[in-house]
C-alpha cells in the first residue's frame, strides 16, 4: 500500500538512494555491496563550487566480503562524488578496519567504535549500519530454517512480525510459538 498523497503542495528538492546487492562468490565467500547517492534537483552551492542539478553530491560504494559465519574478511570503499574533493576521499581506505568484525555480533557497535565521527565518513558509516540485514537477505534460501541441534530459526525474535509470542510465529512456526500470559 503506497503512502497517501500529501494534502499540502510540495516540491522535491533532494533524493538519497541507498542500494544493497549481495553476491555469492565462486570461492565460497560472499560480497555485500552498498551504494549511496545524494542528488539535488536544483543547482546547489557548496564552498567548493556549484553542483549542478542532477549531479551527485555524494556517490559512494562499499564492498564487504564475508564468510558463511558473517565474519568480515575484506572491505573496500570508494567515493566517486563528494562535496569536498581532496578531503572526503581520505576516509575510503579506513573502511579496511571493518575486517575482523562479525555482521551478527555487535557489528554496529564495532562500526561506530572503529569508524564513527572523524574516524570515517558519516555517509558511508550510516549506510553500513544496514549491512547486517542486507547480508541476512543475501543468505535467505542458503540457510536452513530447521537448524541443526533443534536451534530456533535465525529470523525469529528479530522484529514485531517474528515475535515468538505473536500470531505469525504461531501460524508458521508453531513449534517455536510461546503463548503470552494474559495481562
N, C-alpha and C positions, 0 to 999 in steps of 0.2 A: 504494500500500500504506500503510495507516494505521500510526501508531506502535503498538507493543504496549501493552496495558493495563498500568498501573503495578501492580507487585506489592505496593506499600505503599499503605495508605489515605491519601487526601489530600483537601484542601478547597480549592476555587477561592477566591482572595482578590483577584485583580486581573486585569483584561483590558485589554490595549492593542490597539487596532485601527489599522492604517495602510492607507489605500486610495489608489490612484493611478488617475486617469482621464485619458485623452488625447482631445483634441477637434481635429478638422480644421476650421479656420475658413473662412468664405467669402472672406476677403481673402488666402488663401494662407499664412497663418501657422498655428501650432499652439499650443493651450493644453494644458499638463500640469498637472493639479490634484492636490495631495496633501492628505490629510485624516488627522488623528491624533486619537484619543480614548483617554483613560485613565479607567476606571471601576472602582470598588471594589464588592464585593458586600456590604459592611458599612459602617456609619457610620464615617467617617474624620475624626479630629480634626486640624485644621490650626491654626496660630497665628491664622488669620483666622476660625476658627469650625469648626463641624462640617459636613462634606459628607455628606449622606445617602446611604445605599446606593443604587446605581443612577444617581446623578447624576454627570456627568462632572467629573473633577478637571481634565483638560485636554480642550479641544475646539478644534483649530486647523486652519486651512486655508490653503494657499498656491496661488496660480495663477502659473505661469511661462509666458510666451509666447515661443515660439522660431520661428526661420525654418527653412527646409529644410536649412540647414547647421548646425543645432543651436545657433545664437547666441541668447543670451537678449536679447530686445528689450523685455520688460516683466516686472514681477514685483509681486505684491501679496500680503500676508499679513494674516490676521485671526485673532483669538483670542476665541472665544465663551465659553469657560470656562477659568479659570486659578486656581491656588491662592492667588495674591496679587493680588487686584483692585487696580487703580491702579498696579501696578508692572509686572507681566508684559506687559500690553498695549503698553507703551512700545517693545518690541522689534519689533513688527509693521512699522512704517514703514521700519525699517532694511533690510528684505529687498529694497527697490528697488536696493540695492547689488549685486544679482546681475546687473543689466543690464550687458552687455558681456562676460560670461563665455560660454564655449562648453561645452556639456554633454559633449563628447567630447574636449576638450583641457584636461586638468588642472583640471576643474571642482571636484573635491573639495578640491584644494589651494586654489583660489581661494575656495571657500566657507569653509573654515577661516580663511583669511587675512582675509577681509572680515567674517565673522560668527561666528567661533569665540569661545568663552569669553564674556566680558562684553560682547562686541560684538553679540550676538544672543540668541536663546532656544535653550537646549540642545535642546529637543524639536523645534522647527521645523528647526534646523540638522541634527540627526541624521536627520530624515525626508527632508530634501532630498538627503542623500548617495546615496539610491537613485534620484534623479530621472533620471540618465542612462540606466539600464536601462529605466525606465518609458517614457522617450521613444523608445528604440530599439524597444520593443514597439509603441508607438503608430505608428511608421513601418513596421512589418512589413507587407509586401504593397505598400507605397508605394515602397520602394527596390528597384531591380533587383538581382538576385543576379549577373547577368552584367554587371558594371560596365564602363563604357567604358574603353578602353585596356588591357583584359585584367587589370585590378587584382583582387586577391583579394577575395572577398565579405567584407563588414564583420564578419560574425559569427565568422569563423574565427580561431582562436588567442586567444579570449577566455574560454574555460572548458575544463575537462577533456574534455568530450564533443567539443568542436570543435577539439581539438588537431590540427594538420595532420599529425602523426605518428601519429594514432590511427585506430581502426577505423571510427568514424563518418565521418570525412572520407574514408578510403579507399573506403568504400561509396557515399557520397552526393556527394562532390566529388572524384572520382579525379584530376582534372587538378591539384588542389592538394595531393594527398597526398605527403608526404615520408617515405619509409621511414626508420625509425631504425636506425642501425648496431647490430649485435649487441654487447652489452657483454661 
